[in-house]
Amino acid sequence: FWAAAFATNIQAIHDKADYFTAHFDSNVLTHTWSLGVEIQYYIIVPLLVISQRMLGSRCGIVFLVVIITASMSYQCLAETNSSFNSLLARVWQFLCGGITKEVCT
């Protein structure tokens, strides 16, 4: 069910499945956590970019900086399992890549 809903990463957070332990029970669907993060990214981040563009140039940059700072802080402060599996902890990475692409083109 979780793999079909592209939410294996959320299941891993809920089950406290630690990918980095030596006793991690892997199965053929272990890799679907990254697919879940990607699909969630494709749904949520465009909404953030639309919001940023609606705010205008200066407010939009401040908006993105706040989102990036909050996401990076969450990644640093959350427990390892949540930090590894959560889209919220990875949004800053995606947004920095998007900003870099926007600036370089």
Secondary structure, DSSP 8 states (H G I E B T S, - for coil): -TTTTT-HHHHHHHHT--TTSTT----TTTTHHHHHHHHHHHHHHHHHHHHHHHH-HHHHHHHHHHHHHHHHHHHHHS-HHHHHH-STTTHHHHHHHHHHHHHH-
